[in-house]
Amino acid sequence: MESRADVLLGGRLGQAMLADLAGLNTLTLLAAEGKPVPEGVAFLRPSSSGGLGARLRGRLRPRRAHRDAGTWPEWMNTGGNDAATIIGAAVASAVRASAGQPWFTDPLALLVSVARAAEQWEPPLPCGQPGLLRPLAEAVAAAAAASWWWEPADLRHQRWVGCGHHRTLARGGDVARAVETAEEDAAAEEQAMARDRALPGRRGRRGSARVAVSGTWWSGPLGGTVWTSRGNIGDLPAVGLACAEDPLGDEDFEVWAVGIDSAARVYEVHEPGDWAWLAATHPRDVTASRGHDWSRWTGREGRWILPDWRSVAAQWDGVHVSVAGYLSTAGMAVDAGGGAASLLAGWDADQTLWLRDLFTGTRQLTTWHGTPGPEALS
């Protein structure tokens, strides 16, 4: 069995969380290694009013971008050090100070780096360098603030968050019907895209202008389905307000306490193998609808599968992805056997999908205003 440190190091977002905790910037490391500038990255001209974070942006303001956006500006690595030296020094400093840092004992302080990793989805560390993060991974794995990252869903303290586009918590048979509807829509999308791909002129060599297709990114069933996370953690009423991959922006959120039957059967995802087992045991082919985007993201070509949630519901009442499961699994091609792979995408840390109503009671706790993500912890 892998150690907890190994689980964190094995995940793309686990590495991003550790890098953030050490104060590292992935783009600085890529520049130090002489790697190409990632696609979609532009550099703003240096300004006395902003640091590195203010200078790095996506291509949202091309008129302000560095004239030669395909090269690294000199200010990216003023010390001239290589990536290994930069990582080693940052990690050593973080580990030396760990016991005295708030993140070692305060769950909210440590959750900031998880939230940033979820928000940014930066390029991975240069090849061969993640191992340099091991001392910090071991410190995080041993930290009291991270002990709950490997825990099952806390059925006593679940929170549902409602917002402008999802104001009503489904109850009774509507919970299962929402899953059924989402699966029917997903199956129709898969069939339509498979037919479309088979049309003459739609297939071509990889990278061809003729192959301009996209599909659904998310792994879970969308629509009126019910998702919860734990709360409260400190002053944060729900983890889902901090660890959000795709927030829609600033708005009002109604936070509800949801009691869960203690007999609820909840499948736990704490590492990639747990997700692989679920997908392989209840497989649904999603190659046509997800394959293009997932292959482009992971670099893996071939067959893709997801759990068939109607089949999963015959055995389980809910599926929980813990913080450790999220950091070690999200955004990576997970081998599911039989030549197929799966991807955990759009599923937030410590989030539970409910496949039927096992709720013993609900009550509104508060209305929270803001933008989900790291800002919720500031």
C-alpha positions in Angstrom: 0.0 0.0 0.0 1.3 3.4 -0.9 2.1 5.9 1.9 0.0 9.0 2.2 2.9 11.0 1.0 3.1 8.8 -2.1 -0.6 9.3 -2.8 -0.2 13.1 -2.7 2.9 13.0 -4.9 1.3 10.8 -7.4 -1.4 13.3 -8.3 -1.1 16.2 -10.6 -3.1 18.4 -8.2 -1.3 16.9 -5.3 1.9 18.2 -6.7 0.3 21.6 -7.4 -0.9 21.8 -3.8 2.6 21.0 -2.5 4.2 23.5 -4.9 1.9 26.2 -3.8 2.6 25.4 -0.1 6.3 25.8 -0.8 5.7 29.1 -2.6 6.8 27.7 -6.0 5.5 28.8 -9.4 5.3 26.2 -12.1 6.0 28.6 -14.9 9.2 29.8 -13.2 10.3 26.2 -13.0 9.6 25.6 -16.7 11.5 28.7 -17.6 14.5 27.5 -15.4 14.4 24.2 -17.3 14.4 25.9 -20.7 11.0 24.3 -21.5 8.7 25.9 -24.1 6.2 28.5 -23.0 2.9 26.6 -22.4 0.1 27.2 -25.0 -2.2 30.0 -23.8 0.3 31.7 -21.5 1.1 35.4 -22.1 3.3 37.8 -20.1 2.3 41.3 -19.2 5.0 44.0 -19.2 6.7 44.4 -15.8 5.0 46.8 -13.5 6.2 48.3 -10.2 2.7 47.6 -8.7 2.6 43.9 -9.2 4.7 40.8 -8.5 5.0 37.6 -10.4 1.3 36.7 -9.9 0.2 40.0 -11.4 2.4 39.4 -14.5 1.2 36.0 -15.4 -2.1 35.8 -17.2 -4.0 33.8 -19.8 -4.5 35.4 -23.2 -7.4 37.6 -22.0 -5.7 40.9 -22.8 -3.6 40.4 -25.9 -2.9 44.1 -26.3 -1.1 44.1 -23.0 0.9 40.9 -23.6 4.6 40.7 -24.0 5.4 41.3 -27.7 7.2 37.9 -28.0 4.8 35.7 -25.9 6.6 32.5 -27.0 9.8 33.3 -25.1 10.5 33.6 -21.4 11.1 37.2 -20.0 14.3 37.6 -18.1 12.4 38.4 -14.8 11.1 34.9 -14.7 14.3 33.6 -13.2 16.5 36.4 -12.0 18.8 34.1 -10.0 19.6 31.9 -13.0 19.1 28.7 -11.0 17.9 25.4 -12.4 14.5 24.0 -11.4 15.9 21.3 -9.0 17.8 24.0 -7.1 14.8 26.2 -6.8 12.5 23.4 -5.7 15.0 22.0 -3.2 15.6 25.3 -1.5 11.9 26.1 -1.3 10.9 22.7 0.0 13.7 22.7 2.6 12.6 26.1 3.8 8.9 25.0 4.0 9.8 21.8 5.9 12.0 23.6 8.4 9.3 26.0 9.3 6.4 23.6 9.0 5.8 22.9 12.7 5.5 26.6 13.4 3.3 27.4 10.4 -0.5 27.7 10.7 -1.1 25.2 7.9 0.4 22.4 10.1 -2.4 22.5 12.6 -5.2 24.7 11.1 -7.3 22.8 8.5 -8.5 26.1 6.9 -4.9 27.4 6.4 -3.9 24.2 4.7 -7.0 24.1 2.6 -5.9 27.4 0.9 -3.3 25.5 -1.1 -5.9 22.8 -2.1 -8.2 25.6 -3.2 -5.5 27.2 -5.3 -4.6 23.9 -6.9 -8.3 23.4 -7.8 -8.6 26.8 -9.2 -5.4 27.1 -11.3 -4.8 23.6 -12.8 -1.3 24.7 -13.8 1.1 22.8 -16.0 2.7 19.8 -14.2 6.2 20.2 -12.7 9.1 19.6 -15.0 9.7 15.9 -15.7 11.6 14.2 -12.9 11.2 17.0 -10.4 8.1 16.0 -8.3 10.2 13.7 -6.2 11.9 16.8 -4.8 8.6 17.6 -3.1 8.7 14.4 -1.0 9.9 16.0 2.3 7.0 18.4 2.1 4.6 15.7 1.2 5.6 13.7 4.2 5.2 16.8 6.4 1.7 17.4 5.0 0.7 13.8 5.4 1.8 14.0 9.1 0.1 17.3 9.8 -2.9 17.4 12.1 -4.6 19.8 9.7 -4.6 17.1 6.9 -5.8 14.2 9.0 -9.4 14.5 7.7 -8.3 14.4 4.1 -8.4 10.5 4.2 -11.6 10.2 6.2 -14.9 8.9 4.9 -17.7 11.3 4.2 -18.8 12.9 7.5 -22.4 11.9 7.5 -23.1 14.0 10.6 -22.0 17.3 9.1 -22.9 17.4 5.4 -23.7 20.7 3.7 -25.7 21.4 0.5 -25.0 24.8 -1.2 -27.8 26.4 -3.3 -27.2 29.2 -5.7 -28.9 31.2 -8.5 -28.8 28.4 -11.1 -29.6 25.6 -8.5 -31.9 26.9 -5.8 -33.8 23.8 -4.8 -32.5 20.8 -3.0 -34.1 17.7 -4.6 -35.9 15.4 -2.1 -37.5 11.9 -2.3 -37.7 10.3 -5.6 -36.4 13.4 -7.3 -32.9 12.6 -6.2 -32.8 9.3 -8.1 -34.7 10.8 -11.0 -32.2 13.6 -11.5 -29.5 10.9 -11.8 -31.6 9.0 -14.3 -32.2 12.1 -16.4 -28.5 13.0 -16.4 -27.6 9.5 -17.5 -30.2 9.5 -20.3 -28.9 12.9 -21.5 -25.3 11.6 -21.3 -26.1 8.5 -23.3 -27.9 10.5 -26.0 -24.9 12.8 -26.2 -22.5 9.9 -26.6 -24.7 8.3 -29.4 -25.0 11.6 -31.2 -21.3 12.4 -31.1 -20.4 8.8 -32.1 -22.7 9.2 -35.2 -21.2 12.6 -35.9 -17.6 11.3 -35.8 -18.6 8.6 -38.2 -19.7 11.0 -40.9 -17.5 11.4 -43.9 -15.1 14.4 -43.6 -15.4 14.4 -39.8 -12.4 12.1 -39.3 -8.9 13.1 -40.1 -5.4 13.0 -38.8 -4.8 14.3 -35.2 -4.5 18.0 -35.2 -6.2 18.4 -38.5 -8.5 21.5 -38.9 -11.3 19.1 -39.8 -11.1 17.5 -36.3 -12.6 20.4 -34.4 -14.9 18.7 -31.9 -15.4 19.0 -28.2 -17.7 17.5 -25.7 -18.5 17.3 -22.0 -15.6 17.6 -19.6 -17.2 16.6 -16.3 -17.3 13.1 -14.9 -20.3 13.3 -12.6 -24.0 13.5 -13.6 -25.1 17.1 -14.1 -28.4 18.8 -13.8 -30.5 18.7 -10.7 -28.4 16.1 -9.0 -27.5 16.5 -5.3 -23.9 17.1 -4.1 -22.7 17.9 -0.6 -19.5 18.5 1.3 -18.6 18.7 4.9 -18.9 21.8 7.2 -18.3 23.7 9.2 -14.5 23.9 9.1 -13.6 26.9 11.2 -15.6 29.8 9.9 -16.1 28.1 6.5 -19.7 26.8 6.3 -19.0 24.3 3.6 -15.8 22.9 2.0 -17.5 23.2 -1.4 -17.3 27.0 -1.1 -13.5 26.9 -1.0 -12.6 23.9 -3.3 -14.5 24.8 -6.5 -13.0 24.0 -9.9 -15.6 25.9 -12.0 -17.2 28.7 -10.0 -19.5 31.1 -11.9 -18.4 34.1 -9.9 -19.7 36.3 -7.1 -23.2 35.5 -5.9 -25.3 34.6 -2.9 -25.2 30.9 -1.7 -27.6 29.3 0.6 -25.9 26.8 2.9 -28.1 24.0 4.2 -27.3 21.3 6.8 -28.3 17.9 5.5 -28.6 15.0 7.9 -27.7 11.6 6.4 -28.9 8.2 7.5 -26.0 6.5 9.3 -26.8 3.3 7.3 -26.1 5.1 4.0 -23.8 3.1 1.7 -21.2 5.5 0.5 -18.4 4.4 -1.9 -15.1 6.1 -1.0 -12.5 7.4 -3.5 -9.2 8.0 -1.6 -6.8 7.3 -4.5 -6.8 6.6 -8.3 -7.4 2.8 -7.8 -10.7 3.5 -6.1 -12.0 5.5 -9.0 -10.6 2.9 -11.5 -12.5 0.1 -9.7 -15.8 2.0 -9.8 -15.5 2.8 -13.5 -14.4 -0.7 -14.4 -17.1 -2.4 -12.3 -19.9 -0.2 -13.7 -18.5 0.9 -17.1 -20.1 3.2 -19.6 -18.2 4.1 -22.7 -17.7 7.8 -23.2 -15.0 7.9 -25.9 -17.1 9.9 -28.4 -18.3 12.5 -25.9 -15.2 12.9 -23.7 -12.3 11.4 -25.7 -11.3 14.5 -27.7 -11.0 16.8 -24.7 -9.6 14.2 -22.3 -7.0 13.0 -24.8 -5.9 16.5 -25.5 -5.5 17.2 -21.8 -3.8 13.9 -20.8 -2.0 13.0 -24.0 -3.6 9.5 -23.9 -5.4 8.2 -26.9 -7.8 5.3 -26.7 -11.1 4.1 -25.1 -12.5 6.1 -22.2 -15.1 5.0 -19.6 -17.0 6.5 -16.7 -19.1 4.9 -14.0 -22.7 4.2 -15.2 -24.4 6.0 -12.3 -27.6 4.0 -12.6 -25.6 0.8 -12.2 -23.7 2.3 -9.3 -27.0 3.2 -7.6 -27.9 -0.5 -7.4 -25.0 -1.0 -5.0 -24.3 2.4 -3.4 -26.3 5.4 -2.1 -23.6 7.9 -2.7 -20.0 8.4 -3.9 -17.5 10.5 -1.9 -14.2 11.8 -3.3 -12.1 12.8 -0.3 -9.5 15.6 -0.4 -6.8 13.0 -0.8 -8.8 11.2 -3.5 -9.2 14.5 -5.3 -5.6 15.6 -5.1 -4.3 12.2 -6.2 -6.8 11.4 -9.0 -8.3 14.5 -10.6 -7.2 15.4 -14.1 -5.2 12.3 -14.7 -5.8 9.3 -17.0 -6.5 6.5 -14.7 -6.0 3.0 -16.0 -9.2 1.0 -15.6 -8.0 -2.2 -17.3 -9.1 -3.8 -20.5 -7.5 -1.0 -22.6 -9.7 1.6 -21.1 -9.0 4.6 -18.9 -11.1 7.0 -16.9 -10.8 10.6 -15.7 -12.0 12.4 -12.6 -13.0 15.8 -13.8 -15.3 18.6 -12.4 -15.6 16.8 -9.1 -14.5 18.9 -6.2 -12.5 17.9 -3.1 -14.6 16.3 -0.3 -17.7 16.2 -2.5 -20.3 13.5 -2.3 -22.8 12.7 -5.0 -26.0 11.3 -3.8 -27.8 8.7 -5.9 -30.9 8.5 -3.7 -32.5 10.4 -0.8 -31.0 9.1 2.4 -31.5 12.5 4.1 -33.0 12.5 7.6 -33.6 16.3 7.7 -32.5 19.6 6.2 -32.4 23.2 7.5 -30.9 26.4 6.2 -27.9 27.6 8.1 -26.8 30.8 6.5 -26.5 32.8 3.3 -22.9 33.2 2.1 -21.9 35.9 -0.4 -18.8 35.8 -2.4 -16.8 33.9 -5.1 -16.2 30.2 -4.4 -12.5 29.2 -4.4 -9.4 30.6 -2.5 -11.2 33.9 -1.9 -13.6 32.1 0.5 -10.7 31.4 2.8 -9.2 34.9 2.8 
